[in-house]
Amino acid sequence: MGDAANSWTEAKDPATGKTYYYNKVTKQTQWTKPAELGGAAAAAPAADDANENPAFWATGTDPKSGKTYYYNKKTKLTSWKRPACMGADDGAAAAKPAEAAKPAAAAATSATSENDVANWREATDPKSGKTYWYNKVTKKTTWKNPFSDAAKPAAASPAATPAAAAATPAAASEGKDEDQQASAQMMKLKQAYHINEVEEEKSKLDDEEEEEEHEFTFAKHRKGWFNRTFRVGNIHDEGTLLTFKKSLIKKALLKQNRDLDAEAVQAFKNVMSYMGDRKSSKSPIEHAKKMIRNLMQAPAALRDEVYMQLCKQTTNNPRDSSIIKGWELMVFCIATFPPSKHLKGFLLDYIKKTIEEMTKYIESDTNEKIRLNHQKILGLAEVCQKQLPKIVLMGQRKQVPSKQELECLMENKPIPIRVNLCNGTFKTFMVDPYTLNKEVEEMLVQKYNLTCFQPFALYEQAEANQEKILDPKDRVLDVVAAWENSPIMDDIVEKKTKSDRKTKYDQHKDANKKVVIQRWEFKSFLYKAKLVLKTANKELMADPEAVNLIYIQAVSDVVTARYPSNEKDITVLAALQLQASFGDYKRDVHGPGWLAPKIHEFIPKHLITQKGKVQDNMVKEWEVKILAKYQKIQDFTSLDAKLNYLDYVQEWTFYGATFFIVEQRQFKDYPSPLTLGINCEGVLLMHPEKKTVLENYHFTDIVTWGHSDEKFIVVVGNIVQQRKLIFKTTDGKHMNHLIHDYVKFKVKSKV
């Protein structure tokens, strides 16, 4: 009796504060005081009597699984199995407590449940990668394989896995406080119970999802007007419904789409027109774009309907040319939007079946023309098989594919895109409908062998100094497709509207001037620095390729007059550019008239034109000044000349700034809208017409910053005195990221 009493330890549950009892030998936990410690000896028979009394049993529903469980109001015992005293078993599963945190539930499990191998499930510990087993009924976890006498090595510490709580109960030394040990053991048991429940529920959900993948029902189709009207006659079976039909369908193929009958019939018309089974004045590409545009805006159910229609029209179709067009349309759809999870499995099976059939046909084909047709179908089906998982993972596109993209997909070819640098040179890359902008940036980093690549980004460009940074997470071909729809940008215009209600915000002298939408017709990609770092940055200087790209961008900014400059600046910079490109001045080569044909590559165009025409006398004047300065620059290597060029322009207050047009009301003497610029030194405000700097806040003056959908906020000052500046703009997110990235580089360079 003494040994039995010593095996029990009294402890407090940290979650509830209640006292519970833990047996170090049997690993049993319970709320009631054991008889060995002085508990009522009659408690056990009373409990047994209560468990056999149907009056004490009640039923409940587990909110997690929806299953029915049974609960004894007196003994607190919970069970999935219907008690024998309540009558015949209703088929409920093995015992399972409804309240996972209660030790009484664990104590109620029987030795029979633990010994029943059917109740054990194998799992892998995510931290250690080891295999452990847990009992679905008793919730016990162990490293030991219950199917054999051999045990798995318990190398992992008890804290490393939920199973360790049960597998290594004696890990703590005997010198530790037994109450703390028992309390920790109880918490680990609770955690193991919870994790097992999560894994079990996840497994159930996965099983349910697999079962639901093929859950769809065909609508009832009958042949003939009379049969359809009076709903008599034979109903088409699945094989008939999924067989080519040379005439229009009368309603949706899928039962769940019956409320979309009109849309389904119209989609079928477009499918037939593209496949050449229905006469039309439109080109196949026009039909494809029209159908895809409609489907992108339609309910997901209609997209499933079209996938099913394509399966139908490519099955037992007598014309190979029609089948090829059907599979082209399938490729278009998979490049644009995914099927639902209910149809995904069926579609994959259909594609796999087609690939197997075409492979067999090709092996036995003797007619060259037929064999080529089958090879074409096989190639398109293989593309669908490869790309379907991608579109399911990535989701629907933002844009209808461009004509160029569709034409390349028809030929089973990748789509070429060209990415320019600021000097007009370019690199060509091959992409597909699933390529992201960030993947193109990675290609560029590899192509130009950049090590300092963080400052650079991919842009879309309209004209010089009209560009927009691209979201790395967007698909690059969505950008190309959007060019056909003319994306919008911001510009300054006068908005002549009057409001009856005047607010403090409207008291500014330019209150009627707003930033409104202005269309820019983007037409090309541009790779340039979003963060224009100075040559003092060690990381930049360690990468010659990055320095060269920054130099190319600086020349472009000067020549396109992105930043205001004076005559002296232009002369010096043009001479340095000549030195970097052609080396030292040579009198017999670089004489009068040599620079004139290409002078527009060195100075802004407006300096040599009047009323849009180039003036020869102005060209000669600038040539003389530039060549005179060029003669004075000697013994500069190309790299030295480029670095001197960068050092010169970096002295400009506004150099390297990314400009945004914003509205403001806090500066009464400044115009609104005005230009806000962000560069490696800080934030500056510029006059939109005079191009003069109105305010200049270094990063050391900026306390914090933030943005919303329509505002950008920057707080300037110091700990004692601060001022919050609020600007109205839709570019707040981009502005916020720019400041964050610049500050990050400045902090990094000081480390």
Secondary structure, 3 states (H helix, E strand, C coil): CHHHHHCEEEEECCCCCCEEEEECCCCCEECCCCHHHCCCCCHHHHHHHHHCCHHHEEEEECCCCCCEEEEECCCCCEECCCCHHHCCCCCCCCCCCCCCCCHHHHHCCCHHHHHCHHHEEEEECCCCCCEEEEECCCCCEECECCCCCCECCCCCCHHHCCCHHHHCCCCCCCCCCHHHHHHHHHHHHHHHHHHHHHHHHHHHHHHHHHHHCCCCCECCCCCCHHHHHHCCCCCCCHHHHCCCCCCCCCCCCEHHHHHHHHHHHHHHHHHHHHHCCCCCCCCHHHHHHHHHHHHHHCCHHHHHHHHHHHHHHCCCCCCHHHHHHHHHHHHHHHCCCCCCHHHHHHHHHHHHHHHHHHHHHHHHCCCHHHHHHHHHHHHHHHHHHHHHHHHHHHCCCCCCCCHHHHHHHHCCCCEEEEEECCCCCEEEEEECCCCEHHHHHHHHHHHCCCCCCCCEEEEEECCCCCEEECCCCCEHHHHHHHHCCCCEEEEEEECCCCCCCCCHHHHCCCCCEEEEEEECCCCEEEEEECCCCCCCCHHHHCCHHHHHHHHHHHHHHHHCCCCCCCHHHHHHHHHHHHHHHHCCCCCCCCCCCCCHHHHHHCCCHHHCEECCEECHHHHHHHHHHHHHHHHHCCCCCHHHHHHHHHHHHCCCCCCCCEEEEEECCCCCCCCCCEEEEECCCEEEEECCCCCCEEEEEEHHHEEEEEECCCEEEEEEECCCCEEEEEEECCCHHHHHHHHHHHHHHHHHHHC
